[in-house]
Amino acid sequence: MPFLHPEIDPVILRLWGPFQITWYSVLYVGGFLLARTILKRLAREDRFQFSEEQMDDFGIWLLVGGVIGARIIYCVVYDFNTFIQNPLWLFQTYKGGLSFHGGLIGVIVAAFIFSKKNKIPFWNLADAMALATPTGLAMGRIGNFINGELYGRQTTVPWGMIFRAGGPIIRHPSQLYEFFLEGIVLFFVLWFLKNHLKKDGQLSVVFLIGYTFIRFIVEFFREPDSHLGYFFLGLSMGQILSLVQLTAGLVLASILFKESPPS
């Protein structure tokens, strides 16, 4: 007997017109607030070269950069036709549509500008961000599950679930796979390695490659966007973007894990 996705109203509070407070938005913002809390905790360690007060300001930079990047990449890469027909759709975030890969680009740009402005070594700040990010990913995947979106492909596994938006088909609860792997597993791996990888940038590379590997694998269980489908070799758009991200991660790894020549 398959599980039935719990019928949870994604809207917590309806205000006026299109303005409403949703579980996803609360969890999304909550993820950034939790990340800021972790960054402030890391600021007390000798390894990191920023202050708690700076992280209070940086939290806003992360939120704004993440949302802008996530929205732009989603509109341009995942639903370009709608964007061309209605460019103002870019600003209609209340209708949903955010890309993690775009959000990653957005927070990297925000972090780079913030680090230069505040004279913080970029890779030092990036490593702290890598340690804080999985908790935000976990909260975002809970939001996806509550919305019943980004569900998985058809399956016969005993924990399969029927999502109302996905018809009567029994599917993988892929949001929960991502919650566990991107949020829980990646978090503990990075924090375990924190005291073993001392060179600035190495934790960032582990996060980049680790997330990419997880996302690429989970995409085999996740239903691709209906308006995109599959591309060459049966890959989804998420997997194609992951391969691009993996390439960048491997290039950075070859640089940041290279042993310094003896003096």
C-alpha positions as CSV (number, residue, x, y, z in Angstrom):
1,M,0.0,0.0,0.0
2,P,1.7,3.2,-1.1
3,F,1.9,6.3,1.1
4,L,-0.3,9.3,0.2
5,H,1.4,12.6,0.3
6,P,0.0,14.6,3.2
7,E,-2.4,17.3,2.1
8,I,-0.7,20.4,3.6
9,D,-1.8,23.8,2.5
10,P,1.4,25.4,1.1
11,V,0.0,28.9,2.1
12,I,0.2,29.8,5.8
13,L,-1.4,33.2,5.5
14,R,-3.2,34.9,2.6
15,L,-2.8,38.6,2.7
16,W,-3.9,40.8,-0.3
17,G,-4.0,39.8,-4.0
18,P,-0.9,37.8,-4.9
19,F,0.7,38.5,-1.6
20,Q,0.8,35.5,0.8
21,I,3.1,33.8,3.3
22,T,3.9,30.2,2.3
23,W,5.7,27.4,4.0
24,Y,8.3,27.4,1.3
25,S,9.2,31.1,1.7
26,V,9.3,30.8,5.5
27,L,11.6,27.8,5.3
28,Y,13.7,29.5,2.6
29,V,14.3,32.6,4.7
30,G,14.7,30.4,7.8
31,G,17.5,28.5,6.0
32,F,19.4,31.8,5.5
33,L,18.8,32.8,9.1
34,L,20.1,29.5,10.3
35,A,23.1,29.8,8.0
36,R,23.8,33.2,9.4
37,T,23.7,31.8,12.9
38,I,26.2,29.1,12.0
39,L,28.5,31.7,10.3
40,K,28.4,33.8,13.6
41,R,29.4,30.7,15.5
42,L,32.3,30.1,13.1
43,A,33.4,33.7,13.5
44,R,34.5,32.8,17.1
45,E,37.1,30.3,15.7
46,D,40.6,31.4,15.0
47,R,40.6,29.8,11.6
48,F,38.0,32.2,10.2
49,Q,38.9,35.9,9.5
50,F,35.6,37.7,10.0
51,S,33.6,39.0,12.9
52,E,30.1,38.1,14.2
53,E,29.0,41.7,13.4
54,Q,30.1,41.3,9.8
55,M,28.1,38.1,9.5
56,D,25.0,40.0,10.7
57,D,25.3,42.1,7.6
58,F,26.4,39.2,5.4
59,G,23.2,37.3,6.1
60,I,21.2,40.0,4.1
61,W,23.8,39.8,1.2
62,L,23.3,36.0,1.1
63,L,19.6,36.2,1.0
64,V,19.4,38.9,-1.7
65,G,22.2,37.3,-3.8
66,G,20.7,33.9,-3.5
67,V,17.2,34.8,-4.5
68,I,18.3,37.0,-7.4
69,G,20.6,34.3,-8.8
70,A,18.1,31.5,-8.2
71,R,15.3,33.4,-10.0
72,I,17.3,34.6,-13.0
73,I,18.8,31.2,-13.8
74,Y,15.4,29.5,-13.3
75,C,13.7,31.9,-15.7
76,V,16.5,31.8,-18.3
77,V,17.4,28.1,-18.2
78,Y,14.3,26.3,-17.0
79,D,11.5,28.3,-18.5
80,F,12.9,30.7,-21.1
81,N,9.8,30.8,-23.3
82,T,7.6,32.1,-20.4
83,F,10.3,34.7,-19.6
84,I,10.5,36.0,-23.2
85,Q,6.7,36.2,-23.5
86,N,6.4,38.0,-20.2
87,P,9.7,39.5,-18.9
88,L,7.9,40.8,-15.7
89,W,7.5,37.1,-14.8
90,L,11.1,37.4,-13.5
91,F,9.8,39.4,-10.6
92,Q,6.8,37.2,-9.8
93,T,8.7,35.0,-7.3
94,Y,5.4,34.3,-5.5
95,K,4.5,32.0,-8.3
96,G,7.5,29.8,-7.5
97,G,10.6,28.9,-9.6
98,L,14.0,29.0,-8.0
99,S,17.2,27.2,-9.2
100,F,19.8,26.0,-6.7
101,H,22.6,26.4,-9.3
102,G,21.5,30.0,-9.9
103,G,21.3,30.6,-6.1
104,L,24.8,29.2,-5.8
105,I,26.1,31.7,-8.4
106,G,24.2,34.5,-6.7
107,V,25.7,33.8,-3.2
108,I,29.2,33.4,-4.7
109,V,28.9,36.8,-6.4
110,A,27.5,38.3,-3.2
111,A,30.3,36.7,-1.1
112,F,33.0,37.9,-3.5
113,I,31.8,41.5,-3.4
114,F,31.3,41.4,0.4
115,S,34.7,39.9,1.0
116,K,36.4,42.6,-1.1
117,K,34.4,45.3,0.6
118,N,35.3,44.1,4.1
119,K,38.8,42.9,3.4
120,I,38.1,39.2,4.2
121,P,39.9,36.5,2.2
122,F,37.3,35.2,-0.2
123,W,38.1,31.4,0.2
124,N,38.1,31.8,4.0
125,L,34.6,33.1,3.8
126,A,33.6,30.6,1.2
127,D,34.7,27.7,3.4
128,A,32.4,29.0,6.2
129,M,29.6,29.3,3.7
130,A,30.2,25.6,2.7
131,L,29.8,24.6,6.3
132,A,26.6,26.6,6.7
133,T,24.8,25.8,3.4
134,P,23.6,22.2,3.9
135,T,21.2,23.3,6.7
136,G,19.6,25.7,4.3
137,L,19.4,23.0,1.6
138,A,17.6,20.7,4.0
139,M,15.0,23.3,4.9
140,G,14.4,24.1,1.2
141,R,13.8,20.4,0.5
142,I,11.2,20.3,3.3
143,G,9.5,23.1,1.6
144,N,9.5,21.2,-1.7
145,F,8.0,18.2,0.1
146,I,5.2,20.3,1.7
147,N,4.4,21.8,-1.7
148,G,4.3,18.3,-3.3
149,E,6.6,19.6,-6.0
150,L,9.8,18.2,-7.5
151,Y,8.5,14.7,-6.8
152,G,10.2,11.6,-8.1
153,R,9.8,9.2,-11.0
154,Q,7.6,6.1,-11.0
155,T,8.7,3.3,-8.7
156,T,7.7,0.1,-7.0
157,V,9.7,0.6,-3.8
158,P,7.7,0.0,-0.6
159,W,8.2,3.6,0.5
160,G,6.8,5.0,-2.8
161,M,4.3,7.8,-2.5
162,I,1.4,9.2,-4.5
163,F,1.6,13.0,-5.0
164,R,-1.6,14.7,-6.0
165,A,0.1,16.8,-8.6
166,G,1.7,13.8,-10.1
167,G,-1.5,11.8,-10.7
168,P,-2.2,8.2,-9.5
169,I,1.4,7.0,-10.1
170,I,3.5,5.8,-7.2
171,R,6.7,7.8,-7.1
172,H,10.0,8.2,-5.3
173,P,9.8,10.9,-2.6
174,S,12.9,12.4,-4.1
175,Q,12.6,15.6,-2.0
176,L,13.2,13.5,1.1
177,Y,16.2,11.8,-0.6
178,E,17.7,15.3,-1.2
179,F,16.8,16.4,2.3
180,F,18.8,13.5,3.7
181,L,21.7,13.5,1.3
182,E,22.2,17.3,0.6
183,G,21.2,18.4,4.1
184,I,22.1,15.8,6.6
185,V,24.9,13.7,5.1
186,L,26.7,16.6,3.4
187,F,26.6,18.6,6.6
188,F,28.2,15.9,8.7
189,V,30.9,15.2,6.1
190,L,31.9,18.8,5.9
191,W,32.0,19.3,9.6
192,F,34.0,16.1,10.0
193,L,36.5,17.4,7.5
194,K,36.7,20.9,9.0
195,N,39.6,20.0,11.3
196,H,41.4,18.0,8.6
197,L,41.3,20.3,5.6
198,K,43.2,23.5,6.8
199,K,43.9,25.2,3.5
200,D,41.4,27.9,2.6
201,G,39.1,26.8,-0.3
202,Q,39.4,23.1,0.3
203,L,36.1,22.8,2.2
204,S,34.4,24.8,-0.6
205,V,35.6,22.3,-3.2
206,V,34.4,19.4,-1.1
207,F,31.0,21.0,-0.9
208,L,30.9,21.8,-4.6
209,I,31.9,18.3,-5.7
210,G,29.9,16.6,-3.0
211,Y,26.6,18.4,-3.8
212,T,27.2,17.9,-7.5
213,F,27.6,14.2,-7.1
214,I,24.5,13.9,-4.8
215,R,22.4,16.0,-7.2
216,F,23.5,14.1,-10.2
217,I,22.5,10.7,-8.6
218,V,19.2,11.9,-7.2
219,E,18.2,13.2,-10.6
220,F,17.9,9.6,-11.7
221,F,15.0,9.3,-9.2
222,R,13.5,12.7,-9.7
223,E,10.9,13.5,-12.4
224,P,12.3,16.1,-14.8
225,D,10.4,19.4,-15.5
226,S,7.6,18.5,-17.8
227,H,8.3,21.3,-20.2
228,L,12.0,20.3,-20.5
229,G,12.0,16.5,-20.3
230,Y,15.3,14.8,-21.1
231,F,18.3,15.9,-23.2
232,F,21.2,14.0,-24.7
233,L,22.0,10.6,-23.2
234,G,18.7,10.8,-21.3
235,L,20.1,13.5,-18.9
236,S,17.9,16.1,-17.2
237,M,18.7,19.8,-17.1
238,G,19.7,19.4,-13.4
239,Q,22.3,16.8,-14.4
240,I,23.6,18.9,-17.2
241,L,24.1,21.8,-14.8
242,S,25.6,19.5,-12.3
243,L,28.2,18.3,-14.9
244,V,29.2,22.0,-15.5
245,Q,29.5,22.5,-11.8
246,L,31.5,19.3,-11.4
247,T,34.0,20.5,-14.1
248,A,34.4,23.8,-12.1
249,G,34.9,21.8,-8.9
250,L,37.5,19.5,-10.4
251,V,39.5,22.5,-11.8
252,L,39.4,24.2,-8.4
253,A,40.4,20.9,-6.7
254,S,43.4,20.6,-8.9
255,I,44.5,24.1,-7.8
256,L,43.5,24.1,-4.1
257,F,44.6,20.6,-3.2
258,K,47.9,20.9,-5.0
259,E,50.8,20.6,-2.6
260,S,52.9,23.7,-2.2
261,P,56.5,23.2,-3.4
262,P,59.1,22.9,-0.6
263,S,60.7,26.2,0.3
